[in-house]
């Protein structure tokens, strides 16, 4: 009898080990979150669902987002992360003042909806409208994770209420929007396969996001995430969490966890503190967990054995412009036109004509002594790191007499080499000793013309889809009333180049302009390109970029004329 009991215990122990091995193996095989080993996701019908049924806290990130067709976010270039600016980040950033109150997902796998809809989307609107912490306690200022989760297609969710991925959640936020908690409170979630009511969907349409992007793995690190936070952008992320994390309590720093701990969970990074060496993370397990619903996660742990993907989202909620009495002059430059045309009188098909104008819509005259510039650039529609300067139009009192201009400034000019004067490399230059009156355009001031006309030769090695853009005050020499209106694109779709020659063009008033045919719809949007140019301008990245170009393009390949 004793031998039989021992044998039974051995068999039971073996059975338990088999279950444990099967469980751990399933978790390991299913670690395919954010595009990692997606072909190996074979647990729970291909989804890494929350299998820890004994846990006090539910999770719900399925962990199999496919990033192959999602554009990488460009905001790390915007804020100068790749240009060493990260070294000057502040020691501490805290975005929690625009976060809604700590929420509790309860016994449902809705963490992705909480992270993206409740926290990220509520934060975006609160920051844009300057909604106070007290006002954020009102349900009308919070967005509903129930509405978002119910709006996600059932094929993109686990059985019942058991989880989803970031991609379907963001797609709903982008295409449909999200309703508020006052309309859709987080109650009665038992049947998560229901569809949202029409009333919910109608309200949701007012609260869409404009875009969402993933953070490339090479930039999802300490400096990269800090840079986003410093810009006021919280980062949603997927994490592998275990029992130590679930049981953590207090305001200390979470520094380690055992390997192979079960559970994939979605949360939001909303701050950091170098004195603690940790990121501030907001969770959806109620305010009795962790540090009143938050937790500090060690910098090293965050990217080594915890988080493995990050996402950011953007909206166009009405912006609140703060009062600022520090403006010594109301300058305000705004490009009014830019056209990329086939009017150049050249046999070489790489020569093109660019027409443009920029107006001072401010009240004050911009003197030439301010030494400011207009830049024409091109940007790759799928990799915005691939950008070059075409032309620099420089306004200065360093040369000539008042009213004089030099539309073709060459290296052998009596005024010196352009690079040695303005320290910016480009294919072509001009200078103008001209003041721009309030309400006057540069073409009116220089040539008494409706616009400038540049004949320019595009690089012969230019291949692919590119945006052509103009940026006024490109090197940030002026303090303007509105710094957000300095950029304009020649077209809302990219221009396709083959060996420097555009191929997708259509007739326009005797010349040829940009057509919209044959362009991948997954190209970067015009708003993304314009926001990149603005942030590069603000961070001084444009000037750093421009200074590298003259080594490969020593000749001036352009000529500026009035457009009659």
C-alpha positions as CSV (number, residue, x, y, z in Angstrom):
1,X,0.0,0.0,0.0
2,X,2.8,2.4,0.9
3,X,4.6,1.5,-2.3
4,X,1.4,2.2,-4.3
5,X,1.0,5.6,-2.5
6,X,4.6,6.5,-3.3
7,X,4.1,5.6,-6.9
8,X,0.9,7.7,-7.0
9,X,2.8,10.7,-5.6
10,X,5.6,10.2,-8.2
11,X,3.0,10.0,-11.0
12,X,1.3,13.1,-9.7
13,X,4.6,14.9,-9.4
14,X,5.5,14.0,-13.0
15,X,2.0,15.1,-14.2
16,X,2.5,18.5,-12.4
17,X,5.9,18.9,-14.0
18,X,4.5,18.1,-17.4
19,X,1.8,20.7,-16.9
20,X,4.4,23.2,-15.8
21,X,6.7,22.4,-18.7
22,X,3.8,22.7,-21.1
23,X,2.7,26.0,-19.6
24,X,6.2,27.5,-19.6
25,X,6.9,26.2,-23.1
26,X,3.7,27.7,-24.4
27,X,4.5,31.0,-22.9
28,X,8.0,30.9,-24.4
29,X,6.8,29.9,-27.8
30,X,4.1,32.5,-27.7
31,X,6.4,35.4,-26.9
32,X,5.8,36.9,-30.3
33,X,4.7,40.3,-29.2
34,X,5.4,43.4,-31.4
35,X,6.5,41.3,-34.4
36,X,8.8,38.9,-32.6
37,X,8.7,35.4,-33.9
38,X,5.2,35.8,-35.1
39,X,5.3,32.5,-36.9
40,X,5.8,30.6,-33.7
41,X,2.6,31.8,-32.0
42,X,0.8,28.5,-31.7
43,X,-0.7,28.7,-28.2
44,X,-4.4,29.4,-27.8
45,X,-5.0,29.4,-31.6
46,X,-2.1,31.5,-32.3
47,X,-2.5,34.1,-29.6
48,X,-0.5,34.6,-26.4
49,X,-3.5,34.9,-24.2
50,X,-3.5,35.4,-20.5
51,X,-3.2,31.8,-19.2
52,X,-2.6,32.7,-15.6
53,X,-6.1,32.1,-14.3
54,X,-5.0,32.1,-10.6
55,X,-3.7,35.6,-10.7
56,X,-5.4,38.4,-8.8
57,X,-4.9,40.7,-11.7
58,X,-6.0,40.2,-15.3
59,X,-3.8,41.2,-18.2
60,X,-4.9,40.8,-21.8
61,X,-2.2,41.7,-24.3
62,X,-2.2,38.9,-26.9
63,X,1.3,39.8,-28.0
64,X,1.3,39.2,-31.7
65,X,1.3,42.6,-33.3
66,X,2.7,42.4,-36.9
67,X,4.9,45.5,-37.4
68,X,5.9,44.8,-41.0
69,X,3.2,47.1,-42.4
70,X,3.1,49.7,-39.7
71,X,5.2,52.9,-40.2
72,X,8.0,53.4,-37.7
73,X,7.5,56.6,-35.7
74,X,9.7,59.5,-36.8
75,X,9.4,61.5,-33.6
76,X,12.8,60.4,-32.3
77,X,14.4,62.3,-35.2
78,X,12.1,65.2,-34.5
79,X,13.4,65.7,-31.0
80,X,17.0,65.3,-31.9
81,X,17.5,61.8,-30.4
82,X,19.7,60.7,-33.2
83,X,21.7,64.0,-33.0
84,X,23.0,63.8,-29.5
85,X,20.3,66.1,-28.0
86,X,19.3,63.3,-25.6
87,X,22.3,64.1,-23.5
88,X,20.7,67.4,-22.5
89,X,17.4,65.9,-21.3
90,X,16.1,67.0,-17.9
91,X,16.7,64.8,-14.9
92,X,13.0,64.3,-14.3
93,X,9.8,64.4,-16.4
94,X,6.2,63.8,-15.0
95,X,3.2,63.7,-17.3
96,X,0.8,62.5,-14.7
97,X,-0.9,65.8,-14.3
98,X,-2.7,65.2,-17.6
99,X,-3.5,61.6,-16.9
100,X,-7.0,60.6,-15.8
101,X,-7.6,58.9,-12.4
102,X,-6.2,55.4,-12.0
103,X,-8.6,52.9,-13.5
104,X,-9.3,49.2,-12.8
105,X,-9.8,46.7,-15.7
106,X,-11.2,44.2,-13.2
107,X,-11.6,40.6,-14.2
108,X,-11.3,41.3,-17.9
109,X,-8.4,41.2,-20.4
110,X,-8.9,44.8,-21.5
111,X,-5.5,46.2,-20.6
112,X,-4.7,47.3,-24.2
113,X,-8.0,49.3,-24.3
114,X,-7.1,50.9,-21.0
115,X,-3.5,51.8,-22.1
116,X,-4.4,53.2,-25.5
117,X,-8.0,54.5,-25.1
118,X,-8.3,55.5,-21.4
119,X,-4.8,56.7,-20.7
120,X,-3.2,57.7,-23.9
121,X,-6.3,59.2,-25.6
122,X,-7.5,61.0,-22.4
123,X,-4.0,62.4,-21.9
124,X,-3.8,63.8,-25.5
125,X,-7.1,65.7,-25.1
126,X,-6.3,66.9,-21.6
127,X,-2.9,68.3,-22.6
128,X,-4.2,70.0,-25.7
129,X,-7.1,71.6,-23.9
130,X,-5.2,72.2,-20.7
131,X,-7.8,70.1,-18.7
132,X,-6.8,70.2,-15.0
133,X,-6.4,67.2,-12.7
134,X,-9.6,68.1,-11.0
135,X,-11.5,68.4,-14.2
136,X,-10.1,65.0,-15.3
137,X,-12.1,63.4,-12.6
138,X,-15.3,64.1,-14.6
139,X,-16.3,61.2,-16.8
140,X,-16.9,63.5,-19.8
141,X,-13.1,64.1,-19.8
142,X,-12.2,60.4,-19.8
143,X,-12.4,58.0,-22.7
144,X,-14.0,54.6,-22.3
145,X,-12.0,51.4,-22.6
146,X,-15.3,49.4,-22.8
147,X,-16.3,51.4,-25.9
148,X,-12.9,50.8,-27.5
149,X,-12.8,47.1,-26.6
150,X,-16.3,46.4,-27.9
151,X,-15.5,48.3,-31.1
152,X,-12.6,46.0,-31.9
153,X,-13.5,43.2,-34.3
154,X,-14.2,39.9,-32.6
155,X,-11.6,38.1,-34.7
156,X,-9.0,40.4,-33.2
157,X,-9.9,39.5,-29.6
158,X,-9.5,36.5,-27.4
159,X,-12.5,34.5,-26.4
160,X,-15.0,36.5,-24.3
161,X,-13.1,39.5,-22.9
162,X,-9.7,37.9,-23.0
163,X,-7.4,40.3,-24.6
164,X,-6.4,41.9,-27.9
165,X,-3.4,43.5,-29.6
166,X,-2.3,47.2,-30.0
167,X,-2.9,47.3,-33.8
168,X,-6.7,46.7,-33.8
169,X,-7.1,49.1,-30.8
170,X,-5.3,51.9,-32.6
171,X,-7.1,51.2,-35.9
172,X,-10.4,51.7,-34.1
173,X,-9.1,55.0,-32.5
174,X,-7.9,56.1,-36.0
175,X,-10.9,55.2,-38.1
176,X,-13.8,55.3,-35.6
177,X,-12.7,57.1,-32.5
178,X,-13.7,56.5,-28.9
179,X,-16.6,57.5,-26.8
180,X,-16.4,59.1,-23.3
181,X,-16.9,57.3,-20.0
182,X,-19.9,59.5,-19.3
183,X,-21.6,57.8,-22.4
184,X,-20.0,54.4,-22.0
185,X,-19.1,53.6,-18.3
186,X,-16.9,50.6,-17.6
187,X,-19.7,48.3,-16.4
188,X,-21.5,45.1,-17.7
189,X,-18.6,43.8,-19.8
190,X,-19.6,40.1,-19.5
191,X,-20.5,39.8,-23.2
192,X,-17.5,41.5,-25.0
193,X,-18.6,40.2,-28.4
194,X,-21.4,42.8,-28.5
195,X,-21.1,45.7,-30.9
196,X,-21.2,49.3,-29.6
197,X,-24.5,51.2,-29.7
198,X,-25.0,53.7,-32.5
199,X,-25.0,56.5,-29.9
200,X,-21.5,55.5,-28.8
201,X,-20.2,55.4,-32.3
202,X,-21.7,58.8,-33.1
203,X,-19.9,60.4,-30.1
204,X,-16.7,58.5,-30.9
205,X,-16.4,60.1,-34.3
206,X,-15.5,63.4,-32.5
207,X,-12.5,61.9,-30.8
208,X,-10.4,60.1,-33.4
209,X,-6.6,60.1,-33.4
210,X,-4.8,61.3,-36.4
211,X,-2.1,58.6,-36.5
212,X,-0.3,56.0,-34.5
213,X,3.2,54.5,-34.9
214,X,5.5,52.0,-33.4
215,X,8.9,52.9,-31.9
216,X,11.6,51.1,-33.8
217,X,13.5,48.6,-31.7
218,X,16.8,50.5,-32.2
219,X,15.2,53.5,-30.6
220,X,13.0,51.8,-27.9
221,X,15.6,52.4,-25.2
222,X,16.2,54.7,-22.2
223,X,17.2,57.8,-24.2
224,X,14.6,57.3,-26.8
225,X,11.7,56.9,-24.4
226,X,13.0,59.8,-22.3
227,X,13.0,62.0,-25.4
228,X,9.3,61.2,-26.1
229,X,8.4,62.0,-22.5
230,X,10.3,65.2,-22.6
231,X,8.2,66.2,-25.5
232,X,5.1,65.5,-23.6
233,X,4.3,62.2,-25.4
234,X,3.5,59.1,-23.2
235,X,4.5,55.7,-24.5
236,X,2.2,52.7,-24.5
237,X,4.1,49.4,-24.3
238,X,3.7,45.7,-24.0
239,X,5.5,43.9,-21.1
240,X,6.1,40.4,-19.8
241,X,5.1,40.5,-16.1
242,X,5.2,37.9,-13.4
243,X,4.2,37.4,-9.8
244,X,6.8,39.8,-8.4
245,X,5.3,42.6,-10.4
246,X,1.7,41.7,-9.4
247,X,2.6,41.7,-5.7
248,X,4.7,44.8,-5.8
249,X,3.7,47.5,-3.3
250,X,5.0,50.9,-2.4
251,X,7.0,53.8,-4.0
252,X,10.3,51.8,-4.4
253,X,11.8,50.8,-7.7
254,X,10.9,47.5,-9.4
255,X,14.3,46.2,-10.3
256,X,14.1,42.5,-11.2
257,X,11.8,39.6,-12.0
258,X,12.4,35.9,-12.5
259,X,12.6,34.6,-16.1
260,X,9.6,32.8,-17.8
261,X,7.1,34.5,-15.6
262,X,3.7,34.3,-17.2
263,X,1.5,37.1,-18.6
264,X,1.6,39.8,-21.3
265,X,0.3,43.1,-20.2
266,X,-0.2,46.6,-21.7
267,X,0.6,49.8,-19.8
268,X,1.8,53.4,-20.4
269,X,5.1,55.1,-19.5
270,X,4.3,58.6,-18.2
271,X,7.5,59.9,-16.7
272,X,11.0,59.2,-15.4
273,X,13.3,60.3,-12.6
274,X,17.1,60.0,-12.9
275,X,17.5,60.2,-9.1
276,X,15.5,56.9,-8.9
277,X,17.0,55.5,-12.2
278,X,13.5,54.5,-13.2
279,X,10.5,55.2,-15.4
280,X,7.0,56.0,-14.0
281,X,4.4,53.5,-15.3
282,X,0.7,53.9,-15.0
283,X,-1.3,50.6,-14.7
284,X,-5.0,49.6,-14.9
285,X,-5.2,47.4,-11.7
286,X,-6.7,50.0,-9.4
287,X,-5.1,52.4,-6.9
288,X,-4.6,49.7,-4.3
289,X,-1.9,48.1,-6.4
290,X,1.7,49.3,-6.5
291,X,2.3,52.9,-5.7
292,X,-1.4,54.1,-5.7
293,X,-1.8,52.5,-9.2
294,X,1.6,53.5,-10.5
295,X,5.0,51.8,-10.4
296,X,8.6,52.8,-10.8
297,X,10.5,50.5,-13.2
298,X,14.3,50.4,-13.3
299,X,15.9,51.8,-16.5
300,X,17.9,48.6,-17.1
301,X,15.1,46.2,-16.3
302,X,12.6,48.1,-18.6
303,X,14.5,47.2,-21.8
304,X,16.2,43.9,-20.8
305,X,13.6,41.7,-19.2
306,X,10.3,43.6,-19.1
307,X,9.1,45.8,-22.0
308,X,9.8,44.8,-25.6
309,X,7.8,47.2,-27.7
310,X,6.4,50.8,-27.6
311,X,3.7,52.8,-29.4
312,X,2.9,56.5,-29.6
313,X,-0.3,58.2,-30.9
314,X,-1.2,61.7,-32.0
315,X,-4.4,63.7,-32.2
316,X,-5.5,67.1,-33.5
317,X,-7.5,68.2,-30.5
318,X,-7.9,72.0,-30.4
319,X,-4.6,73.4,-29.2
320,X,-4.5,76.0,-26.4
321,X,-1.9,78.7,-27.2
322,X,-0.6,80.1,-24.0
323,X,-0.3,83.9,-23.5
324,X,3.2,85.1,-24.1
325,X,4.1,88.7,-23.7
326,X,7.8,88.1,-24.5
327,X,7.5,88.8,-28.2
328,X,9.6,91.8,-29.0
329,X,8.3,91.9,-32.6
330,X,5.3,90.2,-34.3
331,X,7.1,88.5,-37.2
332,X,5.1,85.6,-38.8
333,X,6.4,83.9,-41.9
334,X,4.0,81.6,-43.8
335,X,4.7,79.9,-47.2
336,X,1.8,80.7,-49.5
337,X,2.7,78.5,-52.5
338,X,5.1,76.0,-53.8
339,X,4.9,74.1,-57.1
340,X,7.2,71.5,-58.6
341,X,6.9,71.9,-62.4
342,X,8.5,70.9,-65.7
343,X,9.2,74.3,-67.1
344,X,13.0,74.5,-67.1
345,X,14.4,75.3,-70.5
346,X,17.0,72.6,-70.3
347,X,17.6,69.4,-72.4
348,X,18.6,67.5,-69.3
349,X,15.3,66.0,-67.8
350,X,16.6,66.2,-64.3
351,X,16.2,70.0,-64.4
352,X,12.9,71.2,-62.9
353,X,11.2,74.4,-62.0
354,X,10.1,75.2,-58.5
355,X,7.8,78.2,-57.9
356,X,7.2,79.5,-54.4
357,X,6.4,82.5,-52.2
358,X,6.5,83.2,-48.5
359,X,4.5,86.0,-46.9
360,X,5.2,87.9,-43.6
361,X,1.6,87.7,-42.2
362,X,2.8,89.5,-39.0
363,X,2.5,93.2,-38.3
364,X,6.1,94.1,-38.0
365,X,8.8,94.5,-40.7
366,X,11.4,91.7,-40.8
367,X,14.8,93.5,-41.4
368,X,17.5,91.8,-43.4
369,X,19.8,92.3,-40.4
370,X,18.0,89.2,-38.9
371,X,19.9,87.0,-41.2
372,X,17.2,84.4,-41.8
373,X,16.7,81.8,-44.6
374,X,14.1,80.0,-46.7
375,X,15.0,76.4,-47.5
376,X,13.6,74.0,-50.2
377,X,14.1,70.3,-49.3
378,X,13.0,66.8,-50.3
379,X,12.0,63.9,-48.0
380,X,11.7,60.2,-48.7
381,X,8.1,59.2,-48.3
382,X,9.0,55.9,-46.4
383,X,12.2,56.9,-44.6
384,X,12.3,60.5,-43.5
385,X,15.9,60.2,-42.4
386,X,16.6,60.4,-46.2
387,X,16.3,64.1,-46.8
388,X,18.4,66.7,-48.5
389,X,18.4,70.4,-49.2
390,X,17.7,71.7,-52.6
391,X,18.1,75.5,-52.2
392,X,18.8,78.1,-49.6
393,X,17.4,81.6,-50.0
394,X,19.2,83.9,-47.6
395,X,18.0,87.3,-46.3
396,X,20.9,89.4,-44.9
397,X,22.4,92.9,-44.7
398,X,25.9,91.5,-44.9
399,X,26.2,92.0,-48.6
400,X,25.5,94.8,-51.1
401,X,23.2,97.8,-50.5
402,X,19.6,97.8,-49.3
403,X,17.4,96.4,-51.9
404,X,20.1,94.5,-53.8
405,X,20.0,90.7,-54.4
406,X,22.1,88.0,-55.9
407,X,19.9,85.3,-57.4
408,X,22.7,83.0,-58.2
409,X,25.3,83.0,-55.4
410,X,28.3,80.9,-56.5
411,X,31.5,79.8,-54.7
412,X,33.6,82.2,-56.8
413,X,31.4,85.2,-55.8
414,X,33.0,88.3,-54.5
415,X,30.8,87.8,-51.4
416,X,32.5,84.6,-50.4
417,X,31.6,80.9,-50.6
418,X,28.0,80.4,-49.3
419,X,29.1,77.6,-47.0
420,X,31.7,79.7,-45.3
421,X,29.2,82.5,-44.8
422,X,26.0,80.8,-43.6
423,X,27.5,77.4,-42.8
424,X,24.8,75.5,-44.6
425,X,25.4,73.2,-47.6
426,X,22.9,72.9,-50.4
427,X,22.7,72.6,-54.2
428,X,22.0,76.3,-54.8
429,X,22.0,79.7,-53.0
430,X,20.8,83.2,-53.3
431,X,21.1,86.2,-51.0
432,X,18.8,89.3,-50.6
433,X,19.5,92.5,-48.7
434,X,15.8,93.2,-48.5
435,X,13.4,94.0,-45.6
436,X,10.0,92.2,-45.6
437,X,7.2,94.5,-44.5
438,X,4.3,93.3,-42.5
439,X,1.8,91.8,-45.0
440,X,4.3,91.6,-47.8
441,X,5.7,88.5,-49.5
442,X,9.3,87.9,-50.3
443,X,8.7,87.8,-54.1
444,X,6.9,91.2,-53.8
445,X,9.8,92.6,-51.8
446,X,12.6,91.3,-54.0
447,X,11.2,91.3,-57.5
448,X,7.8,92.9,-57.2
449,X,6.5,89.6,-58.5
450,X,3.8,87.1,-57.7
451,X,6.3,84.3,-56.9
452,X,9.9,83.2,-57.3
453,X,10.9,80.7,-60.0
454,X,13.9,78.4,-59.4
455,X,15.3,76.2,-62.2
456,X,17.0,73.4,-60.3
457,X,18.7,70.2,-61.2
458,X,17.6,67.2,-59.1
459,X,20.3,64.7,-58.1
460,X,20.8,61.9,-60.7
461,X,20.9,59.3,-57.9
462,X,17.5,60.3,-56.6
463,X,15.2,57.2,-56.8
464,X,11.9,56.5,-55.1
465,X,9.0,58.5,-53.7
466,X,9.8,61.9,-52.3
467,X,7.9,64.9,-50.9
468,X,9.2,68.4,-52.0
469,X,8.8,71.0,-49.2
470,X,9.5,74.6,-48.3
471,X,10.5,75.8,-44.8
472,X,10.5,79.5,-43.9
473,X,13.1,80.6,-41.3
474,X,14.6,77.2,-41.6
475,X,17.4,77.8,-39.1
476,X,15.2,79.4,-36.5
477,X,16.7,82.9,-36.5
478,X,13.5,84.7,-35.9
479,X,11.1,84.6,-32.9
480,X,7.7,84.4,-34.6
481,X,4.2,84.9,-33.4
482,X,3.3,81.4,-34.8
483,X,6.1,78.9,-35.3
484,X,3.8,76.2,-36.6
485,X,3.0,77.7,-40.0
486,X,6.5,77.8,-41.5
487,X,6.2,74.6,-43.7
488,X,4.4,73.7,-46.9
489,X,4.5,70.7,-49.3
490,X,4.4,70.9,-53.1
491,X,1.8,68.2,-53.1
492,X,0.0,66.0,-50.6
493,X,1.3,62.8,-52.3
494,X,4.9,62.0,-53.0
495,X,6.6,62.5,-56.4
496,X,8.2,59.4,-57.9
497,X,11.7,59.9,-59.1
498,X,13.8,57.6,-61.4
499,X,17.4,58.7,-61.6
500,X,16.4,62.2,-60.7
501,X,13.5,62.4,-63.2
502,X,9.9,62.6,-61.9
503,X,7.7,59.9,-63.6
504,X,4.2,60.5,-62.1
505,X,3.4,63.9,-63.4
506,X,0.4,65.5,-65.1
507,X,-0.1,68.7,-67.2
508,X,-0.8,71.9,-65.4
509,X,-1.1,75.3,-67.1
510,X,1.4,74.5,-69.8
511,X,3.9,73.1,-67.3
512,X,3.8,69.8,-65.4
513,X,2.9,69.3,-61.8
514,X,2.8,66.4,-59.4
515,X,0.2,63.7,-59.9
516,X,-1.0,61.3,-57.2
517,X,-0.9,58.0,-59.1
518,X,1.0,54.8,-58.1
519,X,1.9,55.8,-54.6
520,X,1.7,53.3,-51.7
521,X,-1.0,54.5,-49.3
522,X,1.2,53.5,-46.4
523,X,3.6,56.4,-47.1
524,X,4.1,59.0,-44.4
525,X,1.2,61.5,-44.3
526,X,1.8,65.1,-45.1
527,X,1.2,66.1,-41.5
528,X,3.9,63.7,-40.4
529,X,6.4,65.2,-42.9
530,X,5.5,68.8,-41.9
531,X,5.8,68.0,-38.2
532,X,9.2,66.5,-38.8
533,X,10.4,69.6,-40.6
534,X,9.2,71.8,-37.8
535,X,10.8,69.8,-35.1
536,X,14.1,69.5,-37.0
537,X,14.0,73.2,-37.5
538,X,13.3,73.9,-33.8
539,X,16.1,71.4,-32.7
540,X,18.7,72.8,-35.1
541,X,18.8,69.4,-36.9
542,X,18.2,71.1,-40.3
543,X,21.4,73.1,-39.9
544,X,23.3,70.0,-38.9
545,X,22.0,68.1,-41.8
546,X,22.6,70.9,-44.3
547,X,26.2,71.3,-43.3
548,X,27.1,67.8,-44.5
549,X,25.8,68.3,-48.1
550,X,28.4,70.5,-49.8
551,X,31.0,67.8,-49.6
552,X,29.1,65.7,-52.1
553,X,27.5,68.6,-54.1
554,X,30.2,71.3,-54.6
555,X,28.4,73.0,-57.5
556,X,25.5,75.4,-57.6
557,X,22.9,73.7,-59.7
558,X,20.1,76.3,-59.6
559,X,19.1,79.7,-60.8
560,X,16.5,82.0,-59.3
561,X,14.3,84.4,-61.3
562,X,11.2,86.4,-60.8
563,X,8.0,84.7,-62.0
564,X,6.2,87.1,-64.5
